[in-house]
Amino acid sequence: MWMAISNLGDAAMTLPLAIVCVVWLTRSMTGSRVAFSWSVLLVAAMLLVGISKILYAGSGMQIEAINFRMISGHTMLASAVWPMSFLLTLHDGRANRRSAALCSGIAIAALIGVSRVFDEAHSVSEVIAGWTLGLLVTVLLMRRKPPPLLPTKLRPFVAGSLLTVSAVAYGHHVPIQAAIDRYSPLLWTGFGR
């Protein structure tokens, strides 16, 4: 069961969903600036996850006191992408709908984080770091820009496109971690010379 939930946070699913979100963000009433800002924040968060994974895989760097090796990428992507997906689909300008949309996405991300712990893929501290980083992407966007709002007539198309991408992408896996595990020691050795 935990693997089925964990699949909702895999990059094979969340990255295509993020692309769909960016496309719809450009159609929102706040325009392409929000799409650009969210993309930049998401890429920055992905870089932090990647750096933490490379440091651990390449040099074994970790914080043993809190059982922290790397930031959970599944959890980070889930906590950035799912709230935005729900926001684009459900937000109609009312504050209570915006809150419900964000809370739904945050709850799914938390469940994905729990699944990563139960799958023994990550420690609690790694999941908390990923969840916090992903939420930071959403919070920073909401503090700087108005929440994205799509015209009512477009929201069924948003929901349909997100559901279609989810159905096609679910269960697939991107071998990012395998590549990091394979190439980080080589990269780290190259820096050591």
C-alpha positions as CSV (number, residue, x, y, z in Angstrom):
1,M,0.0,0.0,0.0
2,W,2.8,2.5,0.9
3,M,4.4,2.0,-2.5
4,A,1.1,2.9,-4.2
5,I,1.0,6.1,-2.3
6,S,4.7,6.8,-2.8
7,N,4.2,6.6,-6.6
8,L,2.1,9.8,-6.3
9,G,5.3,11.7,-5.5
10,D,7.7,10.1,-8.0
11,A,9.2,12.6,-10.4
12,A,7.7,10.5,-13.3
13,M,4.4,11.8,-12.1
14,T,5.1,15.1,-10.4
15,L,7.3,16.7,-13.1
16,P,4.7,16.2,-15.9
17,L,2.0,17.5,-13.5
18,A,4.3,20.5,-12.8
19,I,4.6,21.2,-16.6
20,V,0.8,21.1,-16.9
21,C,0.5,23.5,-13.9
22,V,2.9,25.9,-15.6
23,V,0.9,25.8,-18.8
24,W,-2.3,26.6,-16.9
25,L,-0.6,29.2,-14.8
26,T,0.2,31.2,-17.9
27,R,-3.6,31.2,-18.6
28,S,-4.4,32.4,-15.1
29,M,-5.6,36.0,-14.4
30,T,-2.2,36.7,-12.8
31,G,-0.5,35.6,-16.0
32,S,2.9,34.3,-16.9
33,R,4.8,36.0,-14.1
34,V,3.3,33.6,-11.6
35,A,4.2,30.7,-13.9
36,F,7.7,31.9,-14.1
37,S,8.1,32.6,-10.4
38,W,6.7,29.1,-9.5
39,S,9.0,27.4,-12.0
40,V,12.1,29.2,-10.6
41,L,11.1,28.3,-7.0
42,L,10.5,24.7,-8.0
43,V,13.8,24.4,-9.9
44,A,15.7,25.9,-6.9
45,A,14.1,23.4,-4.6
46,M,14.9,20.5,-6.9
47,L,18.5,21.7,-7.0
48,L,18.7,21.7,-3.2
49,V,17.4,18.1,-3.2
50,G,19.8,17.1,-5.9
51,I,22.8,18.7,-4.1
52,S,21.8,16.9,-0.8
53,K,21.6,13.6,-2.6
54,I,24.9,14.1,-4.5
55,L,26.7,15.0,-1.2
56,Y,25.5,11.9,0.5
57,A,26.0,9.5,-2.4
58,G,29.4,11.0,-3.3
59,S,31.0,11.5,0.1
60,G,28.7,9.9,2.6
61,M,28.0,13.4,4.1
62,Q,25.1,13.2,6.7
63,I,23.9,14.5,10.0
64,E,23.8,11.3,12.1
65,A,22.3,13.0,15.2
66,I,19.0,13.5,13.4
67,N,19.4,10.5,10.9
68,F,19.6,12.9,8.0
69,R,21.3,11.9,4.7
70,M,19.4,13.8,2.0
71,I,16.2,15.7,1.4
72,S,13.3,13.5,0.2
73,G,12.7,14.4,-3.4
74,H,9.3,12.6,-3.6
75,T,8.0,14.6,-0.6
76,M,9.4,17.9,-1.8
77,L,7.9,17.5,-5.3
78,A,4.6,16.4,-3.8
79,S,4.4,19.3,-1.4
80,A,5.1,21.8,-4.2
81,V,3.1,20.3,-7.1
82,W,0.0,18.8,-5.5
83,P,-1.1,22.0,-3.7
84,M,-0.7,23.9,-7.0
85,S,-2.7,21.2,-8.9
86,F,-5.5,21.5,-6.4
87,L,-5.3,25.3,-6.4
88,L,-5.6,25.5,-10.1
89,T,-8.5,23.1,-10.2
90,L,-10.6,24.2,-7.2
91,H,-9.8,27.9,-6.4
92,D,-12.6,30.2,-7.5
93,G,-11.6,33.4,-5.8
94,R,-13.1,32.6,-2.4
95,A,-10.6,32.3,0.5
96,N,-12.2,29.2,1.9
97,R,-11.9,27.4,-1.5
98,R,-8.3,28.5,-1.8
99,S,-7.6,27.2,1.7
100,A,-9.4,23.9,1.0
101,A,-7.4,23.4,-2.2
102,L,-4.1,24.1,-0.6
103,C,-4.9,21.9,2.5
104,S,-5.9,19.0,0.2
105,G,-2.6,19.2,-1.7
106,I,-0.6,19.5,1.6
107,A,-2.4,16.5,3.1
108,I,-1.6,14.4,0.0
109,A,2.1,15.5,0.3
110,A,2.2,14.6,4.0
111,L,0.7,11.1,3.2
112,I,3.4,10.6,0.5
113,G,6.0,11.6,3.1
114,V,4.7,9.1,5.6
115,S,4.8,6.4,2.8
116,R,8.5,7.2,2.2
117,V,9.2,6.6,5.9
118,F,7.2,3.3,6.0
119,D,8.9,2.2,2.8
120,E,12.2,2.9,4.6
121,A,13.3,5.1,1.7
122,H,13.8,8.1,4.0
123,S,14.0,9.0,7.7
124,V,11.5,11.3,9.4
125,S,14.0,14.2,9.3
126,E,14.5,13.7,5.5
127,V,10.8,13.7,4.9
128,I,10.2,16.8,7.1
129,A,13.0,18.6,5.1
130,G,11.4,17.7,1.8
131,W,7.9,18.6,2.9
132,T,9.0,21.9,4.3
133,L,11.0,22.8,1.2
134,G,8.1,22.0,-1.1
135,L,5.7,24.0,1.0
136,L,8.2,26.8,1.0
137,V,7.8,26.9,-2.8
138,T,4.1,27.4,-2.4
139,V,4.2,29.8,0.5
140,L,6.8,32.0,-1.1
141,L,4.7,32.2,-4.3
142,M,1.5,33.0,-2.4
143,R,3.2,35.7,-0.3
144,R,4.7,37.5,-3.4
145,K,2.0,37.0,-5.9
146,P,-1.8,36.8,-5.8
147,P,-3.1,33.2,-5.9
148,P,-3.5,32.0,-9.4
149,L,-7.2,32.2,-10.5
150,L,-8.4,30.6,-13.7
151,P,-11.7,31.6,-15.4
152,T,-14.5,29.2,-14.4
153,K,-14.9,27.8,-17.9
154,L,-11.3,26.6,-17.9
155,R,-11.3,24.7,-14.6
156,P,-12.9,21.5,-16.0
157,F,-10.1,21.5,-18.6
158,V,-7.5,21.9,-15.9
159,A,-8.9,19.0,-13.9
160,G,-9.2,16.9,-17.1
161,S,-5.6,17.6,-18.1
162,L,-4.2,16.9,-14.6
163,L,-6.2,13.7,-14.3
164,T,-5.1,12.5,-17.7
165,V,-1.4,13.2,-17.0
166,S,-1.8,11.5,-13.6
167,A,-3.4,8.4,-15.1
168,V,-0.7,8.1,-17.8
169,A,2.3,8.8,-15.5
170,Y,1.2,6.9,-12.4
171,G,3.3,3.9,-11.6
172,H,6.3,5.0,-13.7
173,H,9.6,5.7,-12.1
174,V,12.4,8.1,-13.1
175,P,15.8,6.5,-12.3
176,I,17.2,9.7,-10.9
177,Q,18.4,8.2,-7.6
178,A,20.1,5.3,-9.5
179,A,22.0,7.9,-11.6
180,I,22.9,9.9,-8.5
181,D,24.2,6.8,-6.8
182,R,26.2,5.7,-9.8
183,Y,27.8,9.0,-10.8
184,S,28.1,11.0,-7.5
185,P,31.2,9.0,-6.3
186,L,32.9,9.7,-9.7
187,L,32.0,13.3,-9.5
188,W,33.2,13.6,-5.9
189,T,36.5,11.8,-6.9
190,G,37.0,14.3,-9.7
191,F,36.6,17.2,-7.3
192,G,39.1,15.6,-4.9
193,R,41.9,15.7,-7.4
